[in-house]
Amino acid sequence: MSTHIPVTPGKRVVRIPNRLILLAALLLVIPLSPETTLPADKNKPQVVVFIPGEQRYVELAGELKNAVQQKGYDCNLVELSDSVESEQGEKTADSIDLGDPDLIISLGAQLTILALKTEPETPVLFFMVPNALDSPLIDSNAPISKNLAGVAYEAAPLEKVRWIAQVYPENKRIAVLHSNRTRKTAQSIESAAAGEKITILPISTDKDHFLDAITEMNQARVDGVIMIPDAKVYNAATVKRLLLWGIRNEKSVWAFSDKIVKAGALAGQYPDLSGYIDQTADVAQKILDGHSPQKIGMQYAKKVNYAINDRTAEMINVKIANEVAKNATVRYGE
């Protein structure tokens, strides 16, 4: 059937098929989401990415989704609560209908635990987990499940130590402040330094006892301190106190972000986000190609950015070799 549209005399009659009118009506009442995707191609491996609902994570996961799709896989994002201990978290796990994914990529430790509980027979790949050795995902330096692999959001311990040796070879005795949450991470740096002629002194502390840690570093006569991301140790006040301690005592502070270097740390290193996303997608491809997650295990970020604060170096009388400084990703205070 067609619908007759009245027209003025002498004009050609226009008839529009009813099915086109129905289609137009549906388009008016059904909102189209920017993330609307075509039905999955069952001939392609299916990848699901578990993410928290915060916007910053959605954008990050969107970049990973693109990287995975560029390798020829179907990939969909699933926003979830990361609560796995509460009753609400249990209901979240029970209510997930994922179909039959070939791989789950999970952002953060808690969503990884949720993925392992929800799909115990499906390979799981974690990402964006700092201090991974201290997470519940790792046991004795290996993932807790034969179906689990991961890319830790941090440079390898040996990489951290060797960067220090390049920037400031005179640094031979360096503290690492940590809490009970990051003890294994601090110990891994200590172990990595053993063959590099650098002594690492792990010092346990928290925000409430930060002055005691400063005193302990002074008594131990350390040359500097390595910062690791730990909310029990660092907030705005303790970071500021540590940077002032470094300047006043001519000690090096080795940061985990460029922002802290800009604020006054001597230098720092942190994963290159674009390279990190590509590395995660590469590991996903290996798993989908048939490699065992257990054998892949946990990887550290391979592509790392480096930041140097030349002004701080001048203030604490550190001369950084030109060939080292020019290779820094970011330089402040030139």
Secondary structure, DSSP 8 states (H G I E B T S, - for coil): -EEEE---TTS--EEEEHHHHHHHHHHHHS---TT------TTS-EEEEEE-S-HHHHHHHHHHHHHHHTTT-EEEEEE-----SSHHHHHHHHH----S-SEEEEESHHHHHHHHHH-TTS-EEEEEESSGGGSTTEETTEESSTTEEEEESS--HHHHHHHHHHH-TT--EEEEEE-TTSHHHHHHHHHHHTTTT-EEEEEE--GGGHHHHHHHHHHHT-SEEE----TTT--HHHHHHHHHHHHHHT-EEEESSHHHHHHT-SEEEEE-HHHHHHHHHHHHHHHHTT--HHHH-EE--SSEEEEEEHHHHHHTT----HHHHTT-SEEE--
